[in-house]
Amino acid sequence: MADELLQDLWLHQTADVAVNTLTVHPHRITVHAATTSGLASCPSCATLSGRVHSRYVRRLDDASVGGRPVVIELRVRRFRCGEPSCPRATFVEQVPGLTFRHGRRSQGLQAVLRRVALMLAGRAGARLADVLAAPVGRSTLLRLIRAVPETALPVPRVLGVDEFALRKGHVYATVLVGIETRRVVDLLPDRSVETVSAWLTDHPGVEVICRDRSGTFAEAGRVGAPDAIHVADRYHLWHNLAEAVEKTVLQHRALLPEPAPVVDDELPTVAALPSVASLPRTTGRLADRVREHHAAVHALIDDGVALRTIADRLGLARNTVRRLARAADPDELLVGRWTGRASILDPFKSHIDQRFAQGLTNARRLFEEIAQRGYPGKEQIVRKYVLRRRTSSSTARQSISCQSGVSSSGPFATTSAP
């Protein structure tokens, strides 16, 4: 009767293991067992051996029974390997379905914890393991996940190749994605031609390479997969188009005329002036530094100095030197640095421009008017915008006066100079 009870309680009973006794403690159940096989196979050379070297007891955690943890105290033997050329002198026998090398849990409990780790990961999996009376730490569950062998994915027909930053501006790697399956195929440690082309050579079958306009990936594709067709993916097409359109609009925004303000007939009108936000910034610490670097870079380029040497000599990043070298005028780098930024004053600038054209240039009164219209900001922002508006208006009037020979004696009063 006791033997039948042991058979029911211990689910790992096999032909190679004999259960001797069962001890029920208040907080755990201990199963005392021993191996019965006469021979064991060497894990290195697979030679069967029956020469016993020694015996010892292995303690294995097993799945709980009745809410109590189960500990298996299994008496195993260490055998001598009879193969002279085998590097192992002795080895310990393993019980299929129960033990594994260096394991302190049964294979059944190991499989359960691996499933828990894959479904819930670290902390959540550890909490569920406590409920299952198999306490284990979150780090152990994460190690079980890392130990799961990776399944070999088939080589995709359409391969997406792109770079990503491990440390932005310094260290970059390459990600390979199956476009049709939308799954990551592999990660490469860098973005060099040799690494990418070696992967393509080792994984034949790629018919289409979907990439950006990087010359590195283009060369890698020609070397590693010479028969593959190169195409540009949809993301980079839209991204590059959006950047080109935005840059063009910002560079020529000053040429776009502002809409004529609607004013009363009784109030004097002035010519519509370009919006302050559309002009490149001409003064300021950053603007002055950009202009200084632009002049220094182009002076060295005229002397025949290479871009790498210029970057080292001026202490600038090579990408910064390239942007300065490509820009014919520093305003190309300044336009958009401020105009592209959104401001809480933007929805109310049209009203300020209209009232400014009508003659109202008092920042306090303009702030009160837009505050009634829902402006949530502070008066200081309005003062700065009005000051820039006055400066641009004064500059424009002086330019018009110099060209037409007309001098102004007041904001709206003009007298002709014969």
Secondary structure by P-SEA (a helix, b strand, c coil): caaaaaaaaccccccccccccccccccbbbbbbbbccccccccccccccccccbbbbbbbbccccccbbbbbbbbbbbbbbccccccccbbbbbbcccccccccccaaaaaaaaaaaaacccaaaaaaaaaacccccaaaaaaaaaaccccccccccbbbbbccccccccbbbbbbbcccccccccccccccaaaaaaaaaacccccbbbbcccaaaaaaaaaccccbbbbbcaaaaaaaaaaaaaaaaaaacccccccbbbbcccccccccccccccccccccaaaaaaaaaaaaaaaaaaacccaaaaaaaacccaaaaaaaaacccccccccccccccccccccaaaaaaaaaaaccccaaaaaaaaaaacccccaaaaaaaaaaaaaaaaaaaaaaaaaaccccccccbbbbcc
